[in-house]
Each structure stands twice: as structure tokens, then as C-alpha cells.
Amino acid sequence: MNKDIFLSNSLGNKKEKFNPIDPKNIGMYVCGPTVYDDPHIGNARPLIIFDILFKVLKCKYGTKSVTYVRNITDIDDKIIKSSEEKKIPIAELTLNITKKFHEDCNYLNCETPTHEPKATDNIDLMINMIHELIKGEYAYESEKHVYFKIKKFRNYGVLSNKNVDDLIAGSRVELSENKDNPEDFVLWKPSIGTEPFWDSPWGKGRPGWHLECSAMSKKYLGNTFDIHGGGRDLIFPHHENEIAQSLCANKTKKFANYWVHNNFITMSNEKMSKSQGNILKISDLKKKYNGQVLRLALISAHYSQPLDWNEKLMDECEKTLNKWYNCYVTVDKKILIQDNDLKPLYDDLNTPGFIAVLHELFDKAKDGDRKDKELFTTACKFIGLLSQPKEEWNNFKKRNLKISEKDILSKISQRNDARAKKDYQSADKIRDELFDKGILIEDEDGKTIWKVK
């Protein structure tokens, strides 16, 4: 495929043509979860967006040419606090939440990244990076803490396009008497009491959160790589601090060439957050919806725009998938998607545009031959939809029905009796009762069949 890829680059805040450093060795790093609590729907959006970008890059450059790294933060202040509140050991907490995270990834039909490093497996790399920063006088030790000197790095704020004073004034900064300046951020902190610790030249302690991603991205992708992704809430201070410490430690002019950030999920147009009390956990949604419904909902708006989450959106997406499954076929051989069909995804991951293409392909497939249905099914699968056989999709829906299969068949038998007696009013009433409980019945060739609507 000769089509160029374009991405909205937060570094410069404009859409740019994607020019990889090496087309045969493309690197993408995405900030993964901090495993302190069950994943929520806000965590799911970047999971799916960067999963699709991974697919698009592999389609363009080849499966073996793309390295996708998504880390797991398994040591952090939030984790320590959650462990204390839940009264379980940190190791048990992080293991449980990591397991739930992976289950949610499978539920949402996300591919496994090339690498998924844990912070606690890479502490030595972080200590080495701190050494380099101290040696270059970009960092200093104070009372067993190590801090980065923000004012020593002239380009601080390049990602946010703001100066240091503006950034500090508009953000929460960790105050400490140990700092030379209030805006400096921590690279290493001492562990207190029973908190986890690692030995270091500055005493027993643990790394700062920002440093973890700098060390792990360097390990797997080198000093400079192509794409760094994450949610908009990470632009400052997390990604801004990554840029500063990485450029200074690695002595390079570039860290990541393209910074791609997905926007927030809102509820009633308010940002989803714990303080608002409007967090929706993925585990709660699992009880009601197939993962494909969430996936379609999460790509229904462009990733750079806010997405307002509501039940109407979910119901519409479920109805769409119900309809699309009518054209599902098993595809045994590789069916190539047409270049023109993929055009929206190459244009800054325009998923709403690609969904419009899927609707067009469906319209052709429902009145077309098997080849049309294969093309439609393959296009859906490319974006992670129609990922289950039709039987599995229907079985999931049956699980959530308000009526048992036995009762459905009993109602159909009663309706057939009413029709035989020409009591069409009673027959229509039974049909309506079943419809209200999610069952659609159809009369074909003298037989009555039912399906979940």
C-alpha cells in the first residue's frame, strides 16, 4: 500500500505525515496502567486506539517491522496507598490488578504488545539514568531524594507549549523543603517504614513515576523512537518530564518524534474521574455487554475528541453489531482490504470514517454474494470487530435475557395454538411480550424461529 499515514502530533499541535526513522524498525511506546485499582472505561480508550494504530502500522510496514511497547507501573504512591486501604500486600494487589487488566484486554479484543515491561523489573536501568543526570548536573541529591532541575533544561514545556511558570501555576506540584526549587520533580525517593525499596547510592528507596517510562522506552526502543502515546492527562507533567530527563540523560536532541494523545471520556459532558464519582469499571460493563460493543462505542468518536459515554450509545452500538452479524461469514483465506477502504484509518485514525465505510460494505454484502460478505467480515475484523463466530455472539446475548429458552419455546407454542384457533389478537400479544424481553420471532416455511434482537 502506497497510502501515507498522517497523525495528530501533540508536539507542535498539528497533523503531520508520518515519516518513520527506519521503516523496517518502527517503535511505539504507550503508557500502560498503574495497577492499583480495577481498570475503568477511561483506561480502555487508549488501549483500543493504540491497538488500532498498531494494526495500521503493521498493515503499512509489515508485521515484523513494528515494535509496540506498553508498560505496567507496579510501584507507585497510588499502589502503596491502595495496598494500605485494602489491607493486602503490594505484590498481591499488583498481581491481581494486572491479571484483571489482561482479562479486560482480551475482553476488548486487543492484541498483545510486542513487549510489556514491568517497572519493578527495570529498577537498575532507572538508577543508571539517574547517575547520568547527576553527572550532567541536571539532577541533585537532597536528604536521600534525587530531583531533576527543571530550569537547567531550557526546552521544558515544549510539549505543552507553555513556559515553566504557567505550567507550575496551573498544576499540582509536590511541595518539599528538600527541593532547590518548587518546580523540580523527583527521580528517586526514600522508602518509609514497610514500603517496598531497592538499594541505591542514595539509600533504600524507589524511583519516581516519570523516570520509569524513560528507562523502559530506552531499553526496548533506544534513545530516539517514532511514536509515544497515551491519554491527554499525561501531557503534563508526565510526558513533559519524560522528554526532559530522557534528552538530558541520553544526550540526544529528540526523544519521540510523534506524540499521540487520546482525549477524555465524559459523562453528561463532565470528565470521568474519581472525584466526580462517575467512574465506570470495565468489570461492571462486562456483565451486560459483549466486549465488541464497548470497542465499537470507544471508536465511534475520533480519538482526539472527547467521547460522552451513555447507555444510548451502547445500545446503538449493540444494534449495529446485531445487524452486521447477519452478514458474518467464516473467512478461511486472507482477503485483502481495498486501499480505499482503509483510507480513513491512514488519515489520523479516523475511526468514525472507517465505521461509515463498514456501513457501506454491509449494504453491499447483505444483497451481495459470498465474496462481498467476506470483504465486509474481513474489514470488520481488521478493526477488531466481528471477532467471534456468530454463535458466540448470540450466546452472550442469550446470557443476559430476562427469559429462559424453555419459556421462550413455551410462549411460541402458545402463540402457535392461538394462531391455529385464529385468535390473532392473543398471538400478537405473545409476540409483543417476547419482543419486550429481547426476543424477535419470525415465521418461515410454516415454522417459527426466534433470535435475540
C-alpha positions in Angstrom: 0.0 0.0 0.0 1.4 3.4 -1.0 -1.0 5.5 1.1 0.7 7.8 3.5 -0.2 7.8 7.2 -1.0 11.1 9.0 -1.1 11.6 12.7 -2.0 14.5 15.0 1.3 15.3 16.7 0.9 17.0 20.1 4.5 18.1 19.7 3.7 21.2 17.6 -0.1 20.5 17.8 -0.7 19.8 14.2 -1.5 16.9 11.9 1.7 15.6 10.2 2.7 13.0 7.7 4.3 10.0 9.5 7.9 9.5 8.4 9.5 6.7 10.4 13.1 6.8 11.5 13.5 3.3 9.9 10.5 1.8 8.0 11.8 -1.6 8.9 12.1 -0.9 12.6 9.2 1.3 13.8 9.0 1.9 17.6 5.8 2.9 19.5 5.7 3.3 23.3 2.4 3.7 25.1 2.0 4.4 28.8 0.2 1.5 30.3 -1.8 1.1 33.6 -0.7 1.8 37.1 -2.0 -1.3 38.7 -3.6 0.0 41.9 -7.4 -0.5 41.2 -9.7 -2.2 38.7 -9.4 -0.8 35.1 -12.2 1.6 34.1 -13.6 2.7 30.8 -11.3 5.7 30.6 -8.3 3.2 30.6 -10.0 1.3 27.8 -9.9 4.1 25.3 -6.1 4.3 24.8 -6.0 0.5 24.9 -8.2 0.3 21.8 -6.9 3.4 20.0 -3.3 2.3 20.1 -4.3 -1.2 19.3 -5.7 0.1 16.1 -2.7 2.2 15.4 -0.5 -0.9 15.9 -2.7 -2.7 13.3 -2.4 0.2 10.8 1.4 0.4 11.1 1.7 -3.4 10.6 -0.5 -3.2 7.6 1.6 -0.4 6.0 5.1 -1.6 7.0 4.8 -5.3 7.7 4.1 -7.3 10.9 7.8 -7.8 11.8 8.6 -4.1 11.3 6.7 -2.7 14.2 7.6 -2.9 17.9 4.9 -1.9 20.3 5.8 -1.4 24.0 3.2 -0.8 26.7 4.5 -0.8 30.3 2.9 -1.8 33.6 3.6 0.5 36.5 3.7 -1.8 39.5 5.4 0.5 42.0 3.9 4.0 42.7 2.5 6.1 45.6 -1.1 5.2 44.4 -0.3 1.5 44.7 1.2 1.9 48.2 -1.9 3.8 49.3 -4.3 1.3 47.8 -2.5 -1.6 49.4 -2.9 0.1 52.8 -6.6 0.8 52.2 -7.3 -2.7 51.0 -5.1 -4.2 53.7 -3.4 -6.6 51.3 0.3 -6.9 50.4 1.5 -4.8 47.4 2.7 -7.9 45.5 -0.8 -9.5 45.8 -2.5 -6.2 44.8 -0.4 -5.6 41.7 -0.6 -9.3 40.6 -4.5 -9.2 41.0 -4.9 -5.9 39.1 -2.5 -6.9 36.4 -4.5 -10.1 35.9 -7.7 -8.2 35.6 -6.1 -5.7 33.2 -5.1 -8.6 30.9 -8.6 -10.1 31.1 -10.0 -6.7 30.1 -7.6 -6.5 27.2 -8.9 -9.9 26.0 -12.5 -8.9 26.5 -11.9 -5.8 24.4 -10.1 -7.9 21.7 -6.8 -6.0 22.0 -3.6 -7.6 20.6 -0.7 -8.3 23.0 2.0 -5.7 22.6 5.5 -6.8 21.5 6.8 -6.0 25.0 5.0 -5.3 28.2 7.8 -4.5 30.8 7.1 -4.0 34.5 8.7 -1.1 36.3 10.0 -3.3 39.1 11.9 -5.4 36.7 13.9 -2.4 35.4 15.0 -0.5 38.6 18.7 -0.9 37.7 18.1 1.0 34.4 16.4 3.8 36.3 19.3 4.1 38.7 21.8 4.2 35.8 19.7 7.0 34.2 19.8 9.0 37.5 23.6 8.6 37.6 23.8 10.2 34.1 21.5 13.1 35.1 23.6 13.8 38.2 26.8 13.6 36.3 25.5 16.1 33.8 24.3 18.3 36.6 20.7 18.0 35.6 19.8 16.4 38.9 20.8 16.7 42.5 20.6 14.7 45.7 18.9 16.1 48.8 18.1 14.2 52.0 18.1 10.8 50.2 15.9 12.2 47.4 17.1 12.9 43.9 15.4 15.7 41.9 15.6 16.9 38.3 16.5 20.6 37.8 13.8 21.9 35.5 15.4 25.3 35.0 18.5 23.5 33.7 16.6 22.2 30.7 15.8 25.2 28.5 13.1 23.5 26.4 10.9 22.4 29.3 7.3 22.9 28.2 7.9 22.1 24.6 5.1 19.5 24.5 2.6 21.7 26.4 3.6 24.8 24.5 3.8 26.7 27.8 6.5 28.2 29.8 7.6 26.8 33.2 5.8 29.4 35.3 2.5 28.8 33.5 2.8 25.0 33.8 3.6 25.2 37.5 0.9 27.7 38.3 -1.8 25.5 36.6 -0.8 22.1 38.1 -0.4 20.4 41.4 3.3 20.4 42.3 4.7 18.2 45.1 6.0 20.6 47.7 9.1 19.7 49.7 11.7 21.5 51.8 14.3 19.2 50.1 13.9 20.8 46.7 16.1 23.7 45.4 13.1 24.9 43.5 9.4 24.0 44.0 9.0 23.0 40.3 11.7 20.3 40.4 10.4 16.8 40.2 11.5 13.6 41.9 13.7 10.9 40.3 14.3 8.9 43.5 12.6 8.9 46.9 13.4 7.1 50.1 11.1 4.3 51.3 9.4 4.8 54.6 8.6 2.0 57.1 7.4 -1.1 55.4 7.2 0.5 51.9 9.0 -1.5 49.1 12.6 -0.4 48.5 15.6 -1.0 46.3 19.2 -0.3 47.3 20.8 2.7 45.6 23.7 5.1 46.1 21.1 7.5 47.7 19.8 4.9 50.1 16.9 2.4 50.2 14.1 3.8 48.1 12.2 3.7 44.8 12.1 5.6 41.5 9.8 8.4 40.6 6.9 7.6 38.3 8.1 9.7 35.4 11.5 8.1 35.3 10.1 4.6 34.8 8.8 5.2 31.3 12.0 6.9 30.2 14.1 3.9 31.3 11.8 1.3 29.8 11.3 3.0 26.4 15.1 3.3 26.1 15.6 -0.4 26.8 13.3 -1.6 24.1 13.3 1.3 21.6 16.5 3.2 22.0 17.3 6.8 22.8 15.0 8.1 20.0 12.0 6.4 18.5 8.9 7.1 16.4 5.7 7.3 18.4 4.9 7.9 22.1 1.2 7.6 23.1 -1.1 8.0 26.0 -4.1 10.0 27.3 -4.2 13.8 27.2 -4.0 13.9 31.0 -0.4 12.6 30.7 0.9 15.6 28.6 1.8 17.4 31.8 3.6 16.6 33.9 4.3 13.0 33.0 5.3 13.3 29.3 6.8 16.7 29.7 9.1 15.2 32.4 9.9 12.2 30.3 11.2 14.4 27.5 13.3 16.5 29.8 15.0 13.6 31.7 15.4 11.4 28.6 17.0 14.1 26.4 19.4 15.1 29.2 20.3 11.6 30.2 20.7 10.3 26.7 22.4 13.4 25.3 20.1 13.5 22.3 18.0 16.2 20.6 15.0 14.1 20.1 13.1 11.6 22.3 9.9 10.6 20.4 9.1 12.2 17.0 5.4 11.9 17.3 3.3 12.3 20.4 -0.3 11.0 20.0 -2.8 11.6 22.8 -6.4 10.4 23.0 -9.0 12.7 24.6 -11.1 12.2 27.7 -14.3 10.2 28.2 -17.0 12.3 29.7 -20.4 11.5 31.3 -23.0 14.2 30.9 -20.1 16.2 29.4 -18.2 16.1 32.6 -14.7 14.4 32.7 -14.8 10.9 34.1 -12.9 10.9 37.4 -13.0 9.5 40.9 -13.6 13.0 42.4 -16.8 13.3 40.3 -17.9 9.8 41.4 -18.6 8.8 37.8 -16.1 6.1 37.2 -17.3 3.1 35.2 -15.3 -0.1 35.7 -14.9 -2.4 32.8 -15.7 -5.4 35.0 -19.2 -3.9 35.7 -19.9 -3.4 32.0 -18.8 -7.0 31.2 -21.9 -8.3 32.9 -24.2 -6.6 30.4 -22.3 -6.1 27.2 -20.1 -8.1 24.8 -16.6 -6.5 24.6 -17.2 -5.7 20.9 -20.0 -3.3 21.9 -17.5 -1.3 24.1 -14.9 -1.4 21.3 -17.3 0.0 18.8 -18.5 2.7 21.2 -15.0 3.7 22.0 -14.1 4.3 18.4 -17.4 6.0 17.5 -15.8 9.4 18.0 -12.3 10.5 16.8 -9.7 9.8 19.4 -8.6 13.4 19.6 -12.2 14.4 20.6 -14.0 13.9 23.9 -16.4 10.9 23.9 -19.6 11.3 26.0 -20.5 7.9 27.5 -24.1 6.9 27.9 -26.4 3.8 27.6 -27.9 5.2 24.4 -24.5 5.0 22.7 -24.0 1.4 24.0 -27.5 0.3 22.8 -26.9 1.8 19.3 -23.6 0.0 19.0 -25.1 -3.3 20.1 -27.9 -2.9 17.5 -25.3 -2.1 14.8 -23.3 -5.3 15.6 -26.5 -7.3 15.7 -27.2 -6.1 12.2 -23.7 -6.6 11.0 -23.6 -10.2 12.3 -26.3 -11.0 9.7 -23.5 -10.8 7.1 -20.9 -12.5 9.1 -19.1 -15.4 7.3 -16.1 -17.5 8.2 -13.1 -16.4 6.2 -10.6 -19.2 5.7 -8.2 -17.4 3.4 -6.6 -14.0 3.5 -8.9 -11.4 2.0 -7.1 -8.2 1.2 -8.9 -5.0 2.2 -9.1 -2.4 -0.5 -6.7 0.6 -0.2 -9.6 3.0 -0.5 -11.5 1.3 2.4 -8.6 1.8 4.7 -8.1 5.5 3.7 -9.9 6.9 6.8 -7.6 5.0 9.2 -4.5 6.3 7.4 -5.8 9.8 7.9 -5.1 10.2 11.6 -7.0 7.1 12.7 -10.4 8.4 11.6 -12.4 5.6 13.1 -15.8 7.3 12.5 -14.9 7.5 8.9 -13.9 3.8 8.8 -17.2 2.9 10.5 -19.0 4.7 7.7 -17.0 2.5 5.2 -18.2 -0.6 7.1 -21.8 0.5 6.8 -21.3 0.8 3.0 -19.6 -2.6 2.8 -22.5 -4.1 4.8 -25.1 -2.6 2.4 -23.3 -4.3 -0.4 -22.8 -7.6 1.5 -26.5 -8.0 2.6 -27.6 -8.1 -1.1 -24.4 -9.5 -2.5 -22.6 -12.8 -2.9 -20.2 -14.6 -0.5 -17.2 -12.6 -1.7 -19.0 -9.3 -0.6 -19.7 -10.9 2.8 -16.0 -12.0 3.1 -14.8 -8.5 2.3 -17.2 -7.0 4.9 -16.3 -9.5 7.6 -12.5 -9.0 6.9 -12.8 -5.2 7.1 -14.7 -5.6 10.5 -12.0 -8.0 11.8 -9.3 -5.5 10.8 -10.5 -3.1 13.4 -11.3 -5.8 16.0 -15.0 -6.3 15.3 -16.9 -9.5 14.4 -14.1 -11.1 16.2 -16.2 -14.0 17.5 -18.3 -16.6 15.5 -22.0 -15.6 15.2 -22.9 -18.4 17.6 -20.7 -17.0 20.4 -22.1 -13.5 19.8 -25.7 -14.9 20.1 -24.8 -17.0 23.2 -23.6 -13.9 25.0 -26.8 -12.1 24.3 -28.8 -15.1 25.5 -26.9 -14.9 28.8 -28.4 -11.5 29.5 -32.0 -12.3 28.5 -34.8 -11.8 31.0 -36.5 -15.0 29.9 -35.2 -18.6 29.7 -35.1 -20.6 26.4 -37.6 -23.0 27.9 -40.1 -20.2 28.5 -39.5 -18.8 25.0 -40.4 -22.1 23.4 -43.4 -22.4 25.7 -44.6 -18.9 24.6 -44.0 -19.8 20.9 -46.1 -23.0 21.4 -48.9 -20.9 23.0 -48.8 -18.4 20.1 -48.9 -21.3 17.5 -52.0 -22.6 19.3 -53.6 -19.2 19.3 -52.9 -18.8 15.6 -54.4 -22.2 14.9 -57.6 -21.1 16.6 -57.4 -17.8 14.5 -57.0 -15.9 17.8 -54.6 -13.4 16.2 -55.0 -10.8 19.0 -53.6 -13.3 21.5 -50.9 -14.4 19.1 -49.8 -10.7 18.5 -49.8 -10.1 22.3 -47.4 -13.1 22.8 -45.2 -11.8 20.0 -45.1 -8.3 21.7 -44.3 -9.9 25.1 -41.3 -11.7 23.7 -40.2 -8.6 21.8 -40.2 -6.6 25.1 -37.9 -9.2 26.6 -35.5 -9.0 23.7 -36.8 -11.9 21.5 -37.6 -11.5 17.9 -39.7 -14.2 16.3 -40.2 -14.9 12.6 -42.4 -17.3 10.7 -40.6 -19.1 7.9 -41.8 -22.0 5.8 -44.5 -23.0 8.3 -42.1 -22.8 11.2 -41.5 -20.2 13.9 -37.9 -19.3 14.7 -36.6 -17.0 17.4 -33.5 -14.9 17.8 -32.2 -12.2 20.2 -33.0 -8.9 18.7 
